[in-house]
Amino acid sequence: MRYRLTFIAGAAVGYVLGARAGRERYEALRKGAQRIAGNPAVRNTVEAAAVNGRTLVSRTFDKVGDRVPESVAERVRSLREQRAGDEDEWGTSNT
């Protein structure tokens, strides 16, 4: 349900921006977003937040893992298995 609401909100914002601003404004917004996303400081901050979030979730799951529904526990285990190969010998990701 959360993803559906996010999609609907994004579609609504995109429609309003596209209808009111036109193609030129869209291109300007897109270039600005790409410039921000390409900034090394922003990329490092996002990567650090992702690593910290994964660590926090992992610690929390380790503490309360026996009290979560089995479907959640299965999903966490599968995500851990997927992430196992993403770390190199220095402890950094390949992004």
Secondary structure, 3 states (H helix, E strand, C coil): CHHHHHHHHHHHHHHHHHHHHHHHHHHHHHHHHHHHHHCHHHHHHHHHHHHHHHHHHHHHHHHHHHHCCHHHHHHHHHHHHHHCCCCCCCCCCCC
